[in-house]
Amino acid sequence: MRYSIFENRVNSLIRFFLCLIIFWLPYSPAVVESSVVAGLLLWILKRGMIFYRGRGNWTAFRLPNTPLNIPIIVFSIICIFSSLSSPFWEESLPNFLTKTLEWFIVYFLVIEGVTERKHIYLIFGVFTVTFLATVLDSLVQYYLTYKDVFLGRMIEPGARATAGFKAPNGLGAYLTGVIPIVFAWIFKKNEGLRYRLLLALLFFLAIWSLAVTFSREAWSTVFLGIMFFVLLLVFPKRPRRLFFVFGILLISLALCALLGFILTSDRNDPSFRYDTIFWRLHIWKDTFRMIEDSPVFGHGINTFMQMFEAYRTDAGGSPTYAHNSYLQLMAETGIIGLVSFLWILGSLFRWLSSHVSRYGIKSDDLILPALGVWAGIVAFLLQSFFDNQFYSLQLSVYLWFLIGFLAAITKEIKWQSANER
């Protein structure tokens, strides 16, 4: 689609707000949310201008075409049905419009704004600056001041580092998504040796920062993300099999959790909740009871904390999330909602795997960074099995920014490969 000068300027403003999202993501949910809203308004303004020039042609408001569009629409429709059938529908429906839909707004804004190679490098640059600042902040907080440099978040001496996030697991989730990307850049042979050594130093500092979060699930999933990237390098022509292996891994994790429910089914002591591993198993077991009562459409998107109080067995505990994003999504939208969400992820990975199989890993200098982003997404999704990333404003925006960014990189690589033929 060709744009006028005005529309190109609007695109530049959209990219500006996308950079703001990445730059402020670890420190200011308000700036992140305001930037998403501003980007959406700019998109509407631009498409409205195209609509006006096209004399009322409604195709001007058509979303960018990607393999994820149909699964996203289906998931959104299921969420609406789930909200309308919820006993808290007056809260669920507005929360769907203001929270869940934000995931997909971010995804399409990134694809809309990142359309050239120089835009991709710009986003990588902003990522690097913010990532380095966050890593150094966490190390200063843990070893020197016990206080976050930017927001002043205090921790006790020897306590887990948080940087600008509210909790150590939030910092761990952020690092989980970026560390595989930094690792992938180290393998770019067309970069100078000095630059690659600096990236190796940043990777070392990031691992050090991850260590002081003391987040076991973050350590494990970063390792799995890096392993995923390495296996893609070793078996570039068989990424579908690799995806199958990681699917088996995710199912194995779920079965291990289910086994934990069985082995700990008689543990009802309130003090039991203070052991984080067994407390999670306890919460998951209660969540399954919640799912059994409404297995098709669930209890309504974004209503878990209200509904869960009627199912929890550790009476007197404070309101909590499920500490498993997939279980919570299934409790809120039912089995059909979870399946449609996994359809989105499956469509993304199928798209990427077919692309890698077709073009190989040496066809473009963006291939390795793209595989790094893919590995970061995989690591983040695996960690979401143990925490609430889908329900954190910052981390959910982070995930869908990465997904949109990966889709934009893939489109650019495909376009460049087509032109070279």
KALINSUL-V186768 format. One record per pair of residues at least 4 apart in sequence whose ideal C-beta (glycine too) atoms are under 7 Angstrom apart, sorted by the first residue. I is the first residue (numbers start at 1). J is the second residue. Records with the same first field share a line. If there is no record, write none. Layout:
I = J + J
This chain:
3 = 7 + 8 + 11
5 = 9
6 = 10 + 49
7 = 11 + 46 + 49
8 = 12
9 = 13
10 = 14 + 42 + 45 + 46
11 = 15 + 113
12 = 16
13 = 17 + 42
14 = 18 + 39 + 42 + 43 + 109 + 112 + 113
15 = 19 + 113 + 119
16 = 20
17 = 21 + 35 + 38 + 39
18 = 22 + 39 + 109 + 110 + 113
19 = 23 + 126
20 = 24 + 31 + 35
21 = 25 + 32 + 35 + 36 + 397 + 401
22 = 123 + 126 + 127 + 130 + 401
23 = 126 + 130
24 = 28 + 31 + 32
25 = 32 + 130 + 394 + 397 + 398
26 = 130 + 134 + 163 + 164 + 165 + 174
27 = 150 + 151 + 164
28 = 32
29 = 33 + 393 + 394
30 = 34
31 = 35
32 = 36 + 393 + 394 + 397
33 = 37 + 393
34 = 38
35 = 39
36 = 40 + 102 + 105 + 106 + 397
37 = 41
38 = 42
39 = 43 + 109
40 = 44 + 105 + 109
41 = 45
42 = 46
43 = 47 + 109 + 112
44 = 48
45 = 49
46 = 50
47 = 51 + 60 + 61
48 = 52
49 = 53
50 = 54 + 60
51 = 56 + 57 + 60 + 61
54 = 60
63 = 69 + 108
64 = 108 + 111 + 112
65 = 69
66 = 111 + 407
67 = 347 + 351
68 = 72 + 344 + 347 + 348
69 = 73
70 = 74
71 = 75 + 340 + 343 + 344 + 347
72 = 76 + 104 + 344
73 = 77
74 = 78 + 340
75 = 79 + 337 + 340 + 341 + 344
76 = 80
77 = 81
78 = 82 + 333 + 336 + 337 + 340
79 = 83 + 96 + 100 + 301 + 333 + 337
80 = 84 + 96
81 = 85 + 297
82 = 86 + 297 + 298 + 300 + 301 + 332 + 333 + 334 + 337
83 = 89 + 92 + 93 + 96 + 300 + 301
84 = 89 + 93
85 = 297
86 = 92 + 299 + 300 + 303
88 = 92 + 300 + 303 + 306
89 = 93 + 300
91 = 95 + 303
92 = 96 + 300 + 301 + 302 + 303
93 = 97
94 = 98
95 = 99 + 301 + 302
96 = 100 + 101 + 301 + 302
97 = 101
98 = 102
99 = 302
100 = 301 + 302
101 = 105
102 = 106 + 397
103 = 107 + 396 + 400
104 = 108
105 = 109
106 = 110 + 397 + 400 + 401 + 404
107 = 111 + 400 + 403 + 404
108 = 112 + 404
109 = 113
110 = 114 + 401 + 404 + 405 + 408
111 = 404 + 407 + 408
114 = 119 + 120 + 123 + 405 + 408
115 = 119
117 = 121 + 412
118 = 122
119 = 123
120 = 124 + 366 + 408 + 409 + 412
121 = 125
122 = 126
123 = 127 + 405
124 = 128 + 369
125 = 129
126 = 130
127 = 131 + 178
128 = 132
129 = 133
130 = 134
131 = 135 + 178
132 = 136 + 202
133 = 137
134 = 138 + 163 + 164 + 174
135 = 139 + 205 + 206 + 209
136 = 140
137 = 141 + 148 + 149 + 150 + 163 + 164
138 = 142 + 161 + 163 + 171 + 209 + 212
139 = 143 + 208 + 209
140 = 144 + 145 + 149
141 = 145 + 146 + 147 + 148 + 155 + 161 + 163
142 = 161 + 212
146 = 154 + 155 + 157
147 = 152 + 153 + 154
148 = 152 + 153 + 162 + 163 + 164
150 = 164
151 = 164
153 = 162 + 164
155 = 159 + 161 + 162
160 = 168 + 212 + 213 + 214
161 = 168 + 171 + 209 + 212 + 213
162 = 166 + 167 + 168 + 171
163 = 171
165 = 170 + 171 + 174
166 = 170
168 = 172 + 213 + 214 + 215
169 = 173 + 215 + 387
170 = 174 + 392 + 395
171 = 175 + 213
172 = 176 + 210 + 213 + 215 + 218
173 = 218 + 380 + 383 + 387 + 389 + 395
174 = 178 + 398
175 = 179 + 206 + 209 + 210 + 218
176 = 218 + 221 + 222 + 225 + 379 + 380 + 383
177 = 376 + 379 + 380 + 398 + 402
178 = 182 + 376
179 = 183 + 203 + 206 + 210 + 222
180 = 184 + 225 + 226 + 229 + 372 + 375 + 376 + 379
181 = 185 + 369 + 372 + 373 + 376
182 = 199 + 202 + 203 + 206
183 = 203 + 226 + 229 + 372
184 = 229 + 368 + 369 + 371 + 372 + 375
185 = 199 + 369 + 372
186 = 196 + 199 + 200 + 203
187 = 368
188 = 365 + 368
190 = 365
191 = 195 + 196
192 = 196
193 = 197
194 = 198
195 = 199
196 = 200
197 = 201
198 = 202
199 = 203
200 = 204
201 = 205
202 = 206
203 = 207
204 = 208
205 = 209
206 = 210
207 = 211
208 = 212
210 = 218 + 219 + 222
213 = 218
215 = 219
216 = 220
217 = 221 + 383 + 386 + 387
218 = 222 + 383
219 = 223
220 = 224
221 = 225 + 379 + 382 + 383
222 = 226 + 379
223 = 227
224 = 228 + 379 + 382
225 = 229 + 375 + 376 + 378 + 379
226 = 230 + 375
227 = 231
228 = 232 + 246 + 375 + 378
229 = 233 + 371 + 372 + 375
230 = 234
231 = 235 + 242
232 = 236 + 239 + 242 + 356 + 371
233 = 361
235 = 242
236 = 356 + 360 + 361
237 = 357
238 = 242
239 = 243 + 353 + 356 + 357
240 = 244 + 353
241 = 245
242 = 246
243 = 247 + 349 + 353
244 = 248
245 = 249
246 = 250 + 378
247 = 251
248 = 252
249 = 253
250 = 254 + 382
251 = 255
252 = 256
253 = 257 + 385
254 = 258
255 = 259
256 = 260
257 = 261 + 281 + 284
258 = 262
259 = 263
260 = 264 + 281
261 = 265 + 281 + 284 + 285
264 = 278 + 281
267 = 272 + 278 + 282
268 = 313
270 = 314 + 316
272 = 278 + 279 + 282
273 = 279 + 282 + 314 + 317
274 = 279
275 = 279
276 = 280
277 = 281
278 = 282
279 = 283
280 = 284 + 323 + 386
281 = 285
282 = 286 + 314
283 = 287 + 320 + 322 + 323
284 = 288 + 322 + 324 + 327
286 = 290 + 311 + 312 + 313
287 = 291 + 322 + 327 + 331
288 = 292
289 = 311
290 = 299 + 307 + 308 + 311 + 331
291 = 295 + 330 + 331
294 = 298 + 299 + 334
295 = 334 + 335
296 = 334 + 335 + 336
297 = 333 + 334 + 336
298 = 330 + 331 + 332 + 333 + 334 + 337
299 = 303 + 307 + 331 + 332
300 = 332
301 = 332 + 333
302 = 332
303 = 307 + 332
304 = 308 + 321 + 322 + 328 + 331 + 332
305 = 319 + 321
308 = 312
309 = 319
312 = 317
321 = 328 + 388 + 391
322 = 327 + 328 + 331
323 = 386 + 387 + 388
324 = 328 + 385 + 386
325 = 329 + 384 + 388 + 389 + 390 + 391
326 = 330 + 338 + 384 + 385
327 = 331
328 = 332 + 391
329 = 333 + 337 + 338 + 341 + 390
330 = 334 + 335 + 337 + 338
333 = 337 + 338
335 = 339
336 = 340
337 = 341
338 = 342
339 = 343
342 = 346
343 = 347
344 = 348
345 = 349 + 381
346 = 350
347 = 351
348 = 352 + 403
349 = 353
350 = 354
351 = 355 + 410
352 = 356 + 374 + 410
353 = 357
354 = 358
355 = 359 + 410 + 414
356 = 361
359 = 363 + 413 + 417
361 = 367 + 368 + 371
363 = 367 + 417
364 = 413 + 416 + 417
366 = 370 + 409 + 412 + 413
367 = 371 + 413
368 = 372
369 = 373
370 = 374 + 406 + 409 + 410 + 413
371 = 375
372 = 376
373 = 377 + 402 + 405 + 406 + 409
374 = 378 + 406
375 = 379
376 = 380 + 402
377 = 381 + 402 + 403 + 406
378 = 382
379 = 383
380 = 384 + 389 + 399
383 = 387 + 389
384 = 389 + 390
388 = 392
389 = 395 + 396 + 399
390 = 396
391 = 396
392 = 396
393 = 397
394 = 398
395 = 399
396 = 400
397 = 401
398 = 402
399 = 403
400 = 404
401 = 405
402 = 406
403 = 407
404 = 408
405 = 409
406 = 410
407 = 411
408 = 412
409 = 413
410 = 414
411 = 415
412 = 416
413 = 417
414 = 418
415 = 419
416 = 420
417 = 421
